[in-house]
């Protein structure tokens, strides 16, 4: 089976036959509490790399986040390096046992999230406009809390199991006030 896996990866350049499990991070500190970290104003800087690794888009995101009980709102305002802008408003729901669901206008259906230790994994389908067409693209987001202010995010984008590219983000939480 291991040889088959290696051959499959070599032939198709896919991610591999094994996946990382959220439980691998359960003992990691600091513990990520979404209601604590995504509360207030945050800045994020990111880039999109195509499958060859070339950076094709850079951006800044201003995020206003708040919670009412088990429901959170993340109002994200993107400014891209070419001057274009975009807005995405997430509604997050804490389901318990480290599980979350999320919705946004350009997310197809519902995003599924799971947190353990310092990590959060989000999986969702995004309706992504490209050159006048809209493509449904799978996102596999991994976020890692570094300290009380900084979180790193790596998102793999795919379609039909084929890797399209990667998004990298660095979040910084602003001091209250």
C-alpha positions in Angstrom: 0.0 0.0 0.0 2.8 2.4 0.8 4.3 1.9 -2.6 1.0 2.6 -4.2 0.7 5.8 -2.2 4.2 6.9 -3.3 3.5 6.1 -6.9 0.2 7.9 -6.8 1.8 11.0 -5.4 4.7 10.9 -7.9 2.3 10.5 -10.8 -0.3 13.1 -9.9 1.6 15.5 -7.6 -1.2 15.5 -5.1 -1.0 16.2 -1.4 -0.4 12.5 -0.4 -2.4 9.6 0.9 -2.3 10.5 4.6 -3.8 13.6 6.2 -3.0 15.5 9.3 -5.6 15.2 12.0 -6.8 18.0 14.3 -6.1 15.8 17.3 -2.4 16.0 16.5 -2.5 19.5 18.0 -4.7 18.9 21.1 -1.8 19.4 23.5 -0.4 22.5 21.8 -0.4 25.9 23.6 -1.7 28.5 23.7 -5.2 27.1 23.3 -7.2 28.7 20.6 -10.6 30.0 21.8 -12.3 31.5 18.7 -14.5 33.7 20.8 -11.5 35.2 22.5 -9.2 35.6 19.5 -11.8 36.7 16.9 -13.2 39.4 19.1 -12.4 43.1 18.3 -10.3 44.4 15.4 -7.7 42.3 13.6 -5.5 42.9 10.6 -4.4 40.1 8.3 -1.8 40.2 5.5 -1.8 37.4 2.9 -0.9 36.2 -0.5 -2.2 33.7 -3.1 0.3 31.4 -4.8 -0.6 29.4 -7.9 0.3 25.7 -8.1 3.8 26.5 -9.3 4.4 28.6 -6.2 4.3 32.0 -7.9 2.7 34.8 -5.9 -0.2 36.1 -8.1 -2.1 38.2 -5.5 -1.3 40.0 -2.3 -3.8 41.5 0.1 -4.6 43.1 3.4 -7.8 42.2 5.4 -9.4 44.4 8.1 -11.6 42.3 10.3 -14.2 43.5 12.8 -15.2 40.5 14.9 -17.8 40.1 17.7 -19.8 37.4 19.4 -23.4 37.2 20.8 -23.4 34.0 22.9 -22.5 31.1 20.6 -22.8 33.1 17.4 -19.9 35.2 16.0 -19.6 37.7 13.2 -16.4 38.3 11.2 -16.8 41.3 8.9 -13.8 41.0 6.6 -12.8 43.9 4.2 -10.1 42.9 1.7 -7.8 45.3 -0.2 -5.8 43.7 -2.9 -2.4 44.8 -4.3 -4.1 45.8 -7.6 -6.4 48.2 -5.7 -9.5 46.1 -5.9 -11.6 45.4 -2.8 -13.9 42.7 -1.5 -16.1 42.2 1.5 -17.0 38.8 3.2 -19.1 38.6 6.3 -18.9 35.3 8.1 -21.4 34.1 10.6 -19.9 31.4 12.9 -21.7 29.1 15.3 -20.1 27.3 18.1 -21.5 23.8 18.2 -19.6 22.4 21.2 -16.8 19.9 21.5 -14.4 22.2 19.5 -16.7 22.1 16.5 -18.0 25.2 14.6 -20.1 25.9 11.5 -19.8 29.0 9.3 -21.7 30.7 6.5 -20.9 33.6 4.2 -22.5 34.8 1.0 -19.8 33.3 -1.3 -19.5 30.0 0.7 -21.5 27.2 -0.9 -23.4 25.5 1.8 -21.9 25.5 5.3 -18.2 25.6 6.4 -17.2 23.0 8.9 -14.6 23.8 11.5 -12.9 21.9 14.3 -10.5 23.3 16.9 -8.0 21.5 19.2 -5.1 23.0 21.1 -3.7 25.9 19.2 -5.2 24.8 15.8 -8.4 25.3 13.9 -9.2 23.5 10.6 -11.9 24.9 8.3 -13.2 23.1 5.3 -15.6 24.7 2.8 -16.4 25.3 -0.8 -16.0 28.9 -2.1 -17.7 30.3 -5.1 -14.7 32.0 -6.7 -15.1 34.5 -9.5 -12.3 34.3 -12.2 -12.4 36.1 -15.5 -16.2 36.4 -15.6 -16.9 32.9 -14.5 -17.6 31.4 -11.0 -15.8 28.3 -9.9 -16.7 26.2 -6.9 -13.3 25.6 -5.2 -12.6 23.4 -2.1 -10.7 25.1 0.7 -8.8 23.3 3.5 -7.8 26.0 6.0 -5.4 25.4 8.9 -5.0 28.2 11.5 -2.4 28.1 14.2 -2.4 30.5 17.2 1.1 31.6 17.9 0.4 33.9 20.9 -2.4 36.1 22.1 -2.0 38.5 19.1 -0.6 36.4 16.2 -2.2 33.6 14.2 -0.9 32.0 11.0 -3.2 30.5 8.4 -2.4 28.2 5.4 -5.2 27.3 3.0 -5.0 24.7 0.3 -7.3 25.2 -2.7 -8.3 22.3 -4.9 -10.9 21.3 -7.5 -11.8 17.6 -8.1 -8.9 16.7 -5.7 -6.3 18.6 -7.8 -4.3 21.3 -6.1 -4.9 24.8 -7.6 -2.9 26.9 -5.2 -2.4 28.1 -1.7 -3.3 31.1 0.5 -1.1 32.2 3.3 -2.2 34.7 6.0 -0.8 36.3 9.1 -3.4 37.6 11.5 -2.5 40.3 14.1 -5.0 41.2 16.8 -5.1 44.9 17.7 -5.0 46.1 21.3 -8.5 47.1 22.5 -9.3 50.8 22.6 
